Amino acid sequence: MKDSFPPQGTRQCDARENTQLLGEELGAALEAGDVVILDGPLGAGKTTLTQGIAKGMQVKGRVTSPTFVIAREHASTVGGPSLIHMDAYRLIDESGSGDPLGELDSLDLDTALEESVVVAEWGGGLVEQLSQDYLLVSLDRETLVQKDPDSEGRIISWRTHHVADI
């Protein structure tokens, strides 16, 4: 990731547009090989943030939730990396008997990372295995709603993680 985006921080986004603008800033700083994991409850704004990331990366296609397709690739319009937007939740077998690591491996994302950025919704505990470095973004929709039930705001925090060589 380019130095133009801080490796950690927190921002209050009071509207959908602010969430997309933060995503756009992040997207402009992402480079091929970057992995971004989005964590937050249903409706927290993960896809909204990814829409902004896509705009910042200048990729093709409408960004929608990847829930039913598992992963969707958006090619660059400017010769930059493509965006692979995925829903890691779908890789986990509800019975608990599946092999989410095998499912992740079958997507061959580690090979795609040479030319792409991976943004994974619900990816914590799984997707970080794709790279030694990843950005974990947490979206908190509840704190501001507790203060004001009509709030559309969210608090978004992020931090770069470096996996130690074992």
C-alpha positions as CSV (number, residue, x, y, z in Angstrom):
1,M,0.0,0.0,0.0
2,K,1.2,3.5,-0.8
3,D,2.2,5.8,2.0
4,S,-0.6,8.2,1.0
5,F,-3.0,6.2,3.3
6,P,-2.1,5.8,7.0
7,P,-1.3,2.3,8.2
8,Q,-3.8,2.7,11.0
9,G,-6.5,5.1,12.0
10,T,-10.2,5.7,12.9
11,R,-12.8,7.8,11.2
12,Q,-16.4,8.6,11.9
13,C,-18.4,8.5,8.7
14,D,-21.8,10.2,9.3
15,A,-23.3,9.2,5.9
16,R,-23.0,6.6,3.2
17,E,-21.2,9.1,1.0
18,N,-18.5,9.6,3.7
19,T,-18.0,5.8,3.9
20,Q,-17.5,5.7,0.1
21,L,-15.1,8.7,0.2
22,L,-13.0,6.9,2.8
23,G,-13.0,3.8,0.6
24,E,-12.0,6.0,-2.4
25,E,-9.0,7.3,-0.4
26,L,-8.0,3.8,0.5
27,G,-8.5,2.5,-3.0
28,A,-6.2,5.1,-4.5
29,A,-3.5,3.9,-2.2
30,L,-3.9,0.1,-2.8
31,E,-1.4,-1.8,-5.0
32,A,-1.3,-5.3,-6.5
33,G,-0.7,-7.8,-3.8
34,D,-2.6,-5.9,-1.1
35,V,-5.2,-7.8,1.0
36,V,-8.0,-5.9,2.8
37,I,-10.2,-7.7,5.3
38,L,-13.5,-6.0,6.1
39,D,-15.0,-6.9,9.5
40,G,-18.4,-5.8,10.8
41,P,-21.9,-7.0,11.3
42,L,-24.5,-7.3,8.6
43,G,-25.4,-3.8,7.3
44,A,-22.2,-2.2,8.7
45,G,-21.2,-0.8,5.3
46,K,-18.7,-3.3,4.0
47,T,-20.0,-3.2,0.4
48,T,-20.4,0.6,0.6
49,L,-16.8,0.9,1.6
50,T,-15.8,-1.4,-1.2
51,Q,-17.7,0.7,-3.7
52,G,-15.5,3.6,-2.7
53,I,-12.4,1.4,-3.0
54,A,-13.4,0.4,-6.5
55,K,-13.8,4.1,-7.5
56,G,-10.4,4.9,-6.0
57,M,-8.8,2.0,-7.9
58,Q,-10.6,3.0,-11.1
59,V,-12.0,-0.4,-11.9
60,K,-14.9,-1.5,-14.1
61,G,-18.3,-2.8,-13.1
62,R,-20.9,-2.2,-10.5
63,V,-19.8,-3.3,-7.1
64,T,-22.5,-5.3,-5.3
65,S,-22.4,-7.7,-2.4
66,P,-20.5,-10.9,-3.5
67,T,-22.6,-13.0,-1.1
68,F,-24.0,-15.3,-3.8
69,V,-21.0,-15.5,-6.2
70,I,-18.3,-15.8,-3.5
71,A,-15.8,-13.6,-5.5
72,R,-16.2,-11.1,-8.3
73,E,-13.3,-9.6,-10.2
74,H,-13.3,-5.9,-11.5
75,A,-10.7,-5.1,-14.1
76,S,-8.8,-1.8,-14.0
77,T,-9.7,0.9,-16.5
78,V,-6.2,2.5,-16.2
79,G,-3.8,-0.4,-16.3
80,G,-3.6,-0.8,-12.5
81,P,-4.4,-3.9,-10.5
82,S,-7.8,-5.5,-10.7
83,L,-10.1,-5.7,-7.6
84,I,-11.2,-9.1,-6.4
85,H,-14.2,-8.5,-4.1
86,M,-15.1,-11.6,-2.1
87,D,-17.4,-12.9,0.6
88,A,-15.3,-15.2,2.8
89,Y,-18.4,-16.1,4.9
90,R,-19.6,-18.3,2.0
91,L,-16.5,-20.4,2.3
92,I,-17.4,-21.6,5.8
93,D,-19.6,-24.7,5.8
94,E,-22.5,-24.0,8.2
95,S,-22.2,-27.5,9.6
96,G,-18.6,-26.8,10.6
97,S,-17.4,-29.9,8.8
98,G,-16.2,-28.2,5.6
99,D,-12.6,-27.1,4.7
100,P,-12.6,-23.3,4.4
101,L,-8.9,-23.3,3.8
102,G,-9.3,-25.7,0.9
103,E,-12.2,-23.6,-0.4
104,L,-10.0,-20.5,-0.2
105,D,-7.1,-22.3,-1.9
106,S,-9.4,-23.5,-4.7
107,L,-10.1,-19.8,-5.6
108,D,-6.4,-19.5,-6.4
109,L,-6.3,-16.0,-5.0
110,D,-2.6,-16.2,-4.0
111,T,-1.7,-16.4,-7.7
112,A,-4.1,-13.5,-8.6
113,L,-2.5,-11.3,-6.0
114,E,0.4,-10.6,-8.4
115,E,-2.0,-8.5,-10.4
116,S,-4.9,-7.8,-8.0
117,V,-6.0,-6.4,-4.8
118,V,-8.3,-8.7,-2.7
119,V,-11.0,-7.1,-0.6
120,A,-12.7,-9.7,1.6
121,E,-15.9,-9.2,3.5
122,W,-16.1,-11.5,6.6
123,G,-12.5,-12.6,5.9
124,G,-11.0,-12.5,9.4
125,G,-9.5,-15.8,10.5
126,L,-9.1,-17.0,7.0
127,V,-8.1,-14.6,4.3
128,E,-5.1,-13.2,6.1
129,Q,-3.3,-16.4,5.1
130,L,-3.0,-15.1,1.5
131,S,-0.3,-12.5,2.4
132,Q,2.3,-11.7,5.0
133,D,0.7,-8.2,5.3
134,Y,-2.9,-7.3,5.3
135,L,-5.2,-4.4,6.3
136,L,-7.9,-5.1,8.8
137,V,-10.8,-2.7,8.6
138,S,-13.5,-2.8,11.3
139,L,-16.9,-1.1,10.7
140,D,-18.9,-0.3,13.8
141,R,-22.4,0.7,13.0
142,E,-23.8,0.2,16.5
143,T,-22.0,2.8,18.6
144,L,-23.5,5.8,16.8
145,V,-27.0,4.2,16.5
146,Q,-27.0,3.7,20.3
147,K,-26.5,7.4,20.7
148,D,-29.0,8.4,18.0
149,P,-31.3,5.7,16.6
150,D,-31.8,7.7,13.4
151,S,-28.0,7.9,12.8
152,E,-26.7,6.6,9.4
153,G,-23.1,6.9,10.8
154,R,-20.5,4.3,11.4
155,I,-17.0,4.4,13.0
156,I,-14.4,2.8,10.8
157,S,-11.0,1.7,12.2
158,W,-8.2,0.2,10.3
159,R,-4.8,-1.2,11.0
160,T,-2.1,-2.9,9.0
161,H,-1.0,-6.3,10.3
162,H,2.3,-8.0,9.5
163,V,2.3,-11.8,10.0
164,A,5.6,-12.9,11.6
165,D,7.6,-15.4,9.8
166,I,7.4,-18.8,11.5
